[in-house]
Amino acid sequence: MNKIEICNISFSYDEKNVFKDFSASFPAGCTSILMGTSGCGKTTLLYLMAKLLKITSGTIKYPWENPKFSFVFQDERLIENLSVEGHIKLINPKIIDKDIVDCLEKLGIEKLKKKKVKTLSGGERQRVAIARALLCEYDILFLDEPFTGLDDETKDKVIKYVKDMTKDKTVIMVTHDKEEAKTFIKDEKLLYYI
C-alpha cells in the first residue's frame, strides 16, 4: 500500500457529526490538496489523520508502521519566549546549524534566528512555523492554510521553497486559494473537495 487509506471514519464534535462513514485515499510521495467551504471539516480531517483527534469509528491506514507527522497549524502554536532557532532545535535536536541557516535564508528570516518569536510580526511568525515543520523529520507533512498572512511577494518566495523542500514527499495541504492549489499540483486527481 503506497497511500493513506481513510476507511469509513466517523467523528462528532459537540454532538455535531463532522464525518459519517467518510472514505478517501491520498497517495504517498506527492502533495494532495483539500478544498471545501468553511466549516466542512478540512482542518478536522488533518487533525484526525495526524492523530491529534480520535476517530469515533472506522480506520486510517498509513504506508508506514509508525508514521511521523509534521504540521503547520492555522494558529502557529509557537512558544513566545523561545527563539526562532530554538523552535527548530526543539523538534529536531540533531539538526545542523547550516540547515537551519539555509532554511531561514530561503524564507527571508535569517536575521531573526536568535530573536524570540514574541518580537516578530505575523508574517515572520508564520514563516517560523513553516521552517519548524519543514526541518522536522516526518513521513507526512500537514499544511493548514500555511501561507496566510504573507504578502504576495513573500508568499511567492515561500511557496517556491516549500515546493522544492517537499518534492517527492507526502504532503496534505488545506487551502481556499485555487491559484495556490494549482501551484502545488499538476494532476486534478490530487485535488479533493470535502
N, C-alpha and C positions, 0 to 999 in steps of 0.2 A: 504494500500500500504506500503510494507516494503522494498522499493527500491527507488533509484533515477532514474527517468524516463526522458530520453532525447528524445524529440519527434520532428523530422523533423526540426532541427535547421539549420540555415544558418548564416554564418559570413564571412565578407570580410575584408581584411586588405590591405590598399594601392591599392585598386581595384583588389586585387587577392582573388579569392574565396578560403577560407581555408576549410569551410564546406558548403555543399549544401544538404539540406534535410537529414541531418545526424541524425540517431536514435541509441540509446543504452540504456541499463539499468544496474545499479550497485546495488547489494544487500546491504542493511544496515546491520551493525553488524559484518562486516568482512573486510579483506583487498582485494582490487582489484588492479591488475597491468596493466598499459598501456605501450605497447611497439610499436615500429614502427621506420621507418627511420627518420633521422634528417630532420626537416622542414615539417614533415607531419601534425603537429598541436597538438601534445600531450600537450605541455605546454599551448597552446591557449585553449584547451578543459578544462584544470584545471581552467584557469582564467575565462572562461565562467561559469563554474559550481560554482565557488566561487563568482560570480557576480563582478569580477574585470574588466571584459569586458562585453559589452551588445550585446546580440544576435540580429541579423538583423530580423530574423523571427523564428517561432517555439516556443516551450516551454521546460522548465526544471522544473520538479515537484519533490518535496522532501517529505519524510515521516514525516517531522517536519513542524510546521506552520511558524516559523521564524528561520530557521536554523542558527546555529553559526558555523563559519568556522575558522580553524587554518591552517597555511601554512608554509612549509619550501620551500623557493624560491631557484632557482639556484644561484641567486646573493645575498644571505644572507639578505640584507636590514637591516643592523644594524646601530645604531646611534653611531658614532665614540667616542664621549666624554661620553657616558653612560657606567656604569659598567655592568658586566655580570649580577649581581643581579638586577640592575636597569632595564634591558631589560625584565626580567621576571615579576617584580613588575609593570611595565608599562602596560602589557597586562592582569595581574591578581593581582590587588591591595590587594585582600583578602587572597592571598596565605600565608601559614605559613612558617616560616624560615626553619623548619625541612624538609618540602617537597622540598624546593629549594636545601638544602644541600644534601639530599638523591639523587636527580636527578643529581646534578653536580658530586657527588662521582661516581655514576654509569657510567657517561660519561667521567670520568677521568679528570675533570677540577675544582674540588672543591677548589683547591688553588687559582683559578683565580676569585673567587666570587666578590671581591672588585675591580678588575682590570678594567680599561677602555678597551673597545674592540679594540681601535686603537693600543694597545700594543701587541695584540695577533697574533699568526701565522694563516695561512689559515685554517688548520685543527681544531685549537681551536675555531676559529670564526664559523666554520661550526657546531661544537658541541653546541655553544651558541645558534645558530639559531634553532637547534633541541630541546634543552632544553626549549627555549621560546615557541615553538609550542606545545610541549607535556604538558606543565604546563598551557596552556591556556584552558579555558572552551570551548569545541567545540562539535558539532554534527558530523561534517565531518572534517577529517584531510587530507590535500592535501600535498603530498611529491613529490617534483620535483627534481629528481636526488639527494636525500638528503645526500648520503654518499660520494659524490665527494670530493676529496682532503684529504681523510683519508687513512693512511697507513693500510696494511692488518690486523695487529693485533688490531689496534684501531677500524677499520671497523667492525670486527667480534664482538667485545665487544659492540659497539654502536648498531649494528643490533639486537643483542640478547635483549638489553634493550628496544629498540623501539618495538620489537615484544611483550615483556612482558607488556609494558605500553599500548599497543593498542589492547590487546586481547578483542574480542567481541565488538570492536568499529568500526565505519565506516571510512575506510582509502582508499584513492585512490592514488596510487603511480606510478610515471613515472620512468622507469629505462631502460638503454640499456644493463644491465648485467643480462644474463639468470640465472646465479647461484644465484644472489641476489633475482630475482623473485621467484625461487624455494624455497628459504629460507622462504619467506613470504606466499606462497600459496601451498596447497597440491592438490587443485582441479583445473585442467586445465581450467575449465569453468570461473575461475576468472581472466584469462589472456586474455587481449583484445589487438588485433593488429589493429592499425588505419593507 
